[in-house]
């Protein structure tokens, strides 16, 4: 007779992407933060001795994609000129912040 042992690690939800953690840590500091700043922080943390100075650029697209994902979930706001925008229309110079009242998420909920 065998006894089944449940592994508690398999019952835990899948861990979040490390880039999401960087974004959330950055916005939780209080002031809006640029995607470039987050990408630079990631690159600095992962840098090796011979890493180029612009290694942050390879993380920039991933930061932007994960920020859209978080904004669609309502976990952050994407700001252009200090005002929340629709994450599906993100382009140009933007910053990320904790969710802002009256953002596009609230407008779409009010229409329903």
Secondary structure as the mmCIF struct_conf table of DSSP 4:
data_model
#
loop_
_struct_conf.conf_type_id
_struct_conf.id
_struct_conf.beg_label_comp_id
_struct_conf.beg_label_asym_id
_struct_conf.beg_label_seq_id
_struct_conf.end_label_comp_id
_struct_conf.end_label_asym_id
_struct_conf.end_label_seq_id
HELX_RH_AL_P HELX_RH_AL_P1 UNK A 8 UNK A 11
BEND BEND1 UNK A 12 UNK A 12
HELX_LH_PP_P HELX_LH_PP_P1 UNK A 13 UNK A 17
HELX_RH_AL_P HELX_RH_AL_P2 UNK A 18 UNK A 27
TURN_TY1_P TURN_TY1_P1 UNK A 28 UNK A 29
BEND BEND2 UNK A 30 UNK A 31
STRN STRN1 UNK A 33 UNK A 34
HELX_RH_AL_P HELX_RH_AL_P3 UNK A 35 UNK A 46
TURN_TY1_P TURN_TY1_P2 UNK A 49 UNK A 50
TURN_TY1_P TURN_TY1_P3 UNK A 53 UNK A 56
HELX_RH_AL_P HELX_RH_AL_P4 UNK A 57 UNK A 73
TURN_TY1_P TURN_TY1_P4 UNK A 74 UNK A 74
BEND BEND3 UNK A 75 UNK A 75
STRN STRN2 UNK A 76 UNK A 80
TURN_TY1_P TURN_TY1_P5 UNK A 81 UNK A 82
STRN STRN3 UNK A 83 UNK A 84
HELX_RH_3T_P HELX_RH_3T_P1 UNK A 87 UNK A 89
BEND BEND4 UNK A 92 UNK A 93
STRN STRN4 UNK A 95 UNK A 98
TURN_TY1_P TURN_TY1_P6 UNK A 101 UNK A 102
BEND BEND5 UNK A 103 UNK A 103
HELX_RH_AL_P HELX_RH_AL_P5 UNK A 104 UNK A 111
#
